[in-house]
Amino acid sequence: MDDIEKRLAARLSSLRSERGWSLDELAKRSSVSRASLSRIENGEVSPTASVLGKLCVAFGVTLSRLMQMVEEDFIPLITRARQEVWTDPETGYRRRLVSPTSRNLSGEVLEVEIDADTRIEYAGTPRDGLEHHLVMLEGQLIMEVNHQSHNLEAGDCLRYQLRGGNVFQTPRHSGARYHLFIVE
């Protein structure tokens, strides 16, 4: 387990503790098994993107904000080599935090890479109406958001407010790489 995964496990545990929730209560709120939650908080396994999405909904924080909570102190310029990358152990989804993190700044830029023939589904949103701008850099992506499907290719931009679950799907012949701008 690398350093970011250790900090993530500790932060998830502290978020639960701050709310006074037992593992059983968090399991009920997130639909993630108590055993899985225990293993995640103890650093025995890395949570998948799907599980992190469920936990973020339960805690009422965005995935980006959660990742900010485990980042180091604010640095105004962060080179690509120093940008934190998190990889979903289940799907191989890679999430790079491009913009410097700060608890005092609200916007964020992520770079996401999804391999061909991959489906990532989030059942809910941590905050209704969260503004996103998804800019395709390479490949193809089918994005289902707010009960509407969008076929995206390089150069396309999808702007939306997140109101519930969403799905990211790549076709069999192409992965996707995109920037996601989140405005909080």
Stockholm file with secondary structure:
# STOCKHOLM 1.0

chainA/1-184         MDDIEKRLAARLSSLRSERGWSLDELAKRSSVSRASLSRIENGEVSPTASVLGKLCVAFGVTLSRLMQMVEEDFIPLITRARQEVWTDPETGYRRRLVSPTSRNLSGEVLEVEIDADTRIEYAGTPRDGLEHHLVMLEGQLIMEVNHQSHNLEAGDCLRYQLRGGNVFQTPRHSGARYHLFIVE
#=GR chainA/1-184 SS CCHHHHHHHHHHHHHHHHTTCCHHHHHHHHTCCHHHHHHHHTTSSCCCHHHHHHHHHHHTCCHHHHHHHTSCSCCSCCCGGGSCEEECTTTCCEEEECSCCCTTCCCEEEEEEECTTCEEEECCCSSTTEEEEEEEEEEEEEEEETTEEEEEETTCEEEEEECSCEEEECCTTCCEEEEEEEEC
#=GC SS_cons         CCHHHHHHHHHHHHHHHHTTCCHHHHHHHHTCCHHHHHHHHTTSSCCCHHHHHHHHHHHTCCHHHHHHHTSCSCCSCCCGGGSCEEECTTTCCEEEECSCCCTTCCCEEEEEEECTTCEEEECCCSSTTEEEEEEEEEEEEEEEETTEEEEEETTCEEEEEECSCEEEECCTTCCEEEEEEEEC
//
